[in-house]
Amino acid sequence: MTLRGSWDRGSRAPSLYELHLRGSDDFPYVCDRESHVGALATCPVEQFQRVSGGNPHLEPDHAEGVSLGVVLGLGPLTLSADWFRIALSDVPVQLLPQSIMDLEARDALPSGVAVVRSQEGRVERIVSPIVNSGETDAAGVDVQARVGWTTAWADLELDAGWLHRTRRETRVAGERQPGDHPRDHVHGSLRMSQGDLTVNWRVYAVSGYWNARRTGRFGGWVGQDLAIRWRDAFGLGGFDLTGGVLNIGDRDPSVDPTDPDAQDVNLDSGRGRTIFLTAARTW
């Protein structure tokens, strides 16, 4: 038995895109919360000019992670389980126009974001550069298993994994954002080797989840791949052939039932069935 744990911190400098995105204008519909104290649903909306773009004053974002786990070796079987938590802060984001109006009413606008008003108090324009106001908090459990054994006709190795997210929350300027995510990812592979030939069969699945508006659910998805590797093919030393089929069942990505053009981006592969063949020669 092995006990393990880790703690790490890191940062990422803002990209050239985030720093120097060319400014642009649009005219979104928003509710002016300074002049309306009732519910947002009853607030009349107007079009105001929004000026958006990059921000050369962005600071690096920050990440902090911690994990605790255990590994058990039981003869040919190895089991592991790890709990993890990852927190991101100061992530560059662009605020939604209505969020800017709501934050202004609470005197909580991030530095660099502004609502410019006339002397009479009317909104003249909304200034919305990219700012360091994003946060993400994720936690979960990662369970892995591996076992190998030898039979009279092949060497076998089985790998399986289950990732269960117990938490994933995104906040912008302190406000929790709508939307959901797949709670469970499952992976499994079976490798069979005999001489110079290896066959690998892989299965992967993701659970269903609500769309961003919570008006419908992306369905669960299961895919399968098959790959065969022939080392020293045709008796030529250093010549390897690998071929197979990805997404054997030709499963299409899940879609948002309220927006069929929006495909699930959390899949291992969104492609259709793909047949591949590669050759490599070393000398």
C-alpha positions in Angstrom: 0.0 0.0 0.0 1.2 3.5 -0.9 -0.2 6.8 0.4 0.4 9.8 -1.8 -0.5 13.4 -2.0 0.5 16.6 -3.8 0.1 20.4 -3.6 1.0 22.7 -6.4 0.6 26.3 -7.5 1.1 27.9 -10.9 0.2 30.8 -13.1 -0.3 31.5 -16.7 0.5 34.8 -18.5 -2.3 36.3 -20.6 -2.2 35.5 -24.2 -1.5 38.0 -27.0 -5.2 37.6 -28.0 -6.4 38.6 -24.5 -3.9 41.4 -24.3 -4.4 43.0 -27.8 -7.7 41.8 -29.2 -8.9 44.6 -31.5 -11.7 46.8 -30.1 -15.2 46.3 -31.5 -18.6 47.9 -31.0 -22.0 46.2 -30.7 -25.4 47.2 -29.3 -26.8 44.6 -26.9 -30.2 44.8 -25.2 -29.8 45.3 -21.4 -31.8 46.5 -18.4 -30.5 49.7 -16.7 -30.6 48.5 -13.1 -29.8 52.1 -11.8 -33.3 53.2 -12.9 -35.2 50.0 -12.1 -35.4 48.4 -8.7 -37.8 45.6 -9.4 -37.2 42.1 -10.7 -35.1 41.8 -13.8 -37.9 40.0 -15.6 -40.1 43.1 -15.4 -37.3 45.5 -16.4 -37.7 47.2 -19.8 -34.6 46.6 -22.0 -32.8 49.1 -24.2 -30.0 49.0 -26.7 -26.8 50.6 -25.6 -23.4 50.8 -27.3 -20.8 48.3 -25.9 -17.1 48.8 -26.6 -15.1 45.6 -26.1 -11.6 44.3 -26.8 -8.3 43.2 -25.2 -6.7 44.6 -22.2 -2.9 45.3 -22.1 -3.1 45.6 -18.3 -4.1 42.0 -17.6 -2.3 40.1 -14.9 -1.4 36.4 -14.9 -4.1 34.0 -13.7 -3.4 31.6 -10.8 -4.0 27.9 -10.1 -3.8 25.9 -7.0 -4.3 22.1 -6.7 -4.3 19.5 -4.0 -4.7 15.7 -4.1 -4.7 12.8 -1.7 -4.7 9.2 -2.7 -3.9 5.6 -2.0 -2.4 2.8 -4.2 -2.9 -0.9 -3.4 -0.9 -3.7 -5.0 -2.6 -7.0 -4.9 -0.5 -9.4 -6.9 -1.2 -8.7 -10.6 -3.9 -6.2 -9.6 -3.2 -2.6 -8.9 -5.9 -0.3 -7.5 -5.7 3.5 -6.9 -8.1 6.2 -5.7 -7.4 9.9 -5.5 -9.4 12.8 -4.3 -8.5 16.1 -6.0 -9.4 19.8 -5.9 -8.3 22.5 -8.4 -9.0 26.2 -8.0 -8.4 28.8 -10.7 -8.5 32.5 -10.0 -8.0 35.8 -11.9 -8.9 34.1 -15.2 -9.3 36.5 -18.1 -13.0 36.7 -19.1 -15.3 39.2 -20.8 -18.4 40.1 -18.7 -21.9 39.8 -20.2 -23.5 43.2 -20.8 -26.3 42.6 -18.3 -23.8 41.4 -15.7 -22.0 44.7 -16.1 -25.2 46.7 -15.4 -26.0 44.5 -12.4 -22.5 45.0 -11.0 -22.7 48.8 -11.5 -25.9 48.9 -9.5 -24.0 47.2 -6.6 -20.9 49.4 -7.0 -18.9 46.2 -7.7 -17.5 46.7 -11.2 -14.0 45.3 -11.8 -11.2 47.7 -12.6 -11.3 48.6 -16.3 -15.0 47.9 -16.8 -17.3 50.9 -16.8 -20.7 52.2 -17.6 -20.3 55.7 -19.0 -23.3 58.0 -18.3 -24.4 61.4 -19.4 -24.9 64.3 -16.9 -28.6 63.3 -16.9 -27.7 59.7 -15.9 -28.5 58.1 -19.2 -26.2 55.3 -20.4 -24.0 56.5 -23.2 -21.8 53.3 -23.6 -20.6 50.2 -21.8 -16.8 49.7 -21.7 -16.1 46.0 -21.5 -12.5 44.9 -22.0 -11.3 41.4 -21.0 -10.6 41.5 -17.2 -9.2 39.1 -14.6 -12.5 38.3 -13.0 -13.0 34.5 -13.7 -12.8 31.7 -11.1 -13.3 28.0 -11.3 -13.5 25.5 -8.5 -13.5 21.8 -9.3 -13.2 18.7 -7.2 -13.7 14.9 -7.6 -12.5 11.4 -7.3 -10.3 9.4 -9.7 -10.4 5.6 -9.4 -8.1 3.4 -11.6 -7.5 -0.3 -11.8 -5.0 -2.4 -13.8 -4.5 -6.1 -14.0 -2.3 -8.3 -16.2 -2.2 -12.0 -16.7 -0.7 -14.6 -19.1 -2.7 -17.3 -20.9 -1.5 -20.1 -23.3 -2.4 -17.9 -26.3 -1.7 -14.3 -25.3 -0.6 -11.8 -22.7 -3.5 -9.7 -21.5 -3.7 -6.4 -19.7 -6.9 -4.6 -18.6 -7.1 -1.0 -17.6 -10.2 0.7 -16.3 -10.8 4.2 -14.9 -13.7 6.2 -13.4 -13.6 10.0 -12.9 -16.4 11.4 -10.8 -16.6 15.1 -10.4 -18.3 16.1 -7.2 -18.0 19.8 -7.9 -17.4 22.2 -10.7 -18.4 25.8 -10.3 -17.5 28.8 -12.4 -17.8 32.4 -11.2 -17.4 35.7 -13.0 -17.0 38.8 -10.9 -18.1 36.7 -8.0 -21.4 35.6 -9.6 -22.0 31.9 -10.1 -22.5 31.1 -13.8 -25.3 28.9 -15.1 -24.6 25.6 -16.8 -23.7 22.0 -15.9 -21.0 19.5 -16.8 -20.7 15.7 -17.1 -20.3 14.2 -13.7 -18.8 10.9 -14.8 -16.2 9.8 -17.3 -15.4 6.1 -17.7 -12.5 4.6 -19.6 -11.5 1.0 -20.2 -9.0 -0.8 -22.5 -8.0 -4.4 -23.1 -4.6 -5.2 -24.6 -3.8 -8.6 -26.0 -0.3 -9.4 -27.2 1.1 -12.4 -28.9 4.6 -12.2 -30.4 4.9 -9.1 -32.6 1.1 -8.5 -32.7 -0.8 -6.4 -30.2 -4.6 -5.7 -30.3 -6.0 -2.9 -28.2 -9.8 -2.4 -27.7 -10.9 0.8 -25.9 -14.2 1.8 -24.5 -15.1 5.3 -23.2 -18.3 6.9 -21.9 -19.5 10.2 -20.5 -22.7 10.8 -18.5 -25.4 13.2 -19.6 -25.8 16.8 -18.2 -27.9 19.9 -18.5 -27.3 22.6 -21.0 -26.3 26.1 -20.0 -29.9 27.3 -19.8 -31.1 24.1 -18.0 -33.9 23.7 -20.6 -32.7 20.3 -21.8 -30.0 17.6 -21.4 -27.1 16.4 -23.5 -27.5 12.6 -23.5 -24.9 10.1 -22.3 -22.4 8.9 -24.9 -20.4 5.7 -25.4 -17.7 5.1 -27.9 -15.3 2.3 -28.9 -11.9 2.2 -30.7 -9.9 -0.8 -32.0 -6.2 -0.7 -32.9 -3.8 -3.4 -34.1 0.0 -3.1 -34.1 2.3 -5.4 -36.0 5.9 -5.0 -35.0 8.7 -6.0 -37.5 6.0 -6.5 -40.1 6.7 -8.9 -42.9 9.9 -9.9 -41.1 11.5 -6.4 -41.7 13.2 -5.3 -38.5 12.2 -1.8 -37.3 9.2 -1.7 -39.6 5.9 -1.3 -37.7 2.3 -1.2 -39.0 -0.6 0.1 -37.0 -4.2 0.2 -38.1 -7.7 0.3 -36.7 -11.0 1.9 -36.4 -12.0 4.9 -34.2 -15.6 5.4 -33.1 -16.6 1.9 -34.3 -20.3 2.5 -33.7 -20.2 5.8 -35.7 -22.0 7.5 -32.8 -22.8 11.2 -33.4 -22.1 13.7 -30.6 -24.9 14.4 -28.2 -26.8 17.7 -29.0 -28.6 20.3 -27.0 -32.3 19.4 -27.5 -33.2 23.1 -27.6 -30.5 23.9 -30.1 -29.7 20.9 -32.3 -26.7 22.7 -33.8 -24.9 22.8 -30.5 -22.9 19.6 -30.1 -21.4 18.2 -26.9 -17.8 19.4 -26.6 -17.0 17.0 -23.7 -16.6 13.9 -25.7 -13.3 12.0 -26.4 -14.1 12.1 -30.1 -16.8 14.0 -32.0 -15.7 12.5 -35.3 -17.6 9.8 -37.3 -16.1 6.4 -37.8 -12.5 6.7 -38.9 -10.3 4.0 -40.4 -6.6 4.6 -40.1 -3.3 2.9 -41.1 0.2 4.1 -40.2 3.6 2.8 -41.1 6.9 3.6 -39.4 10.4 2.4 -40.2 13.5 2.9 -38.0 17.1 2.2 -38.8 
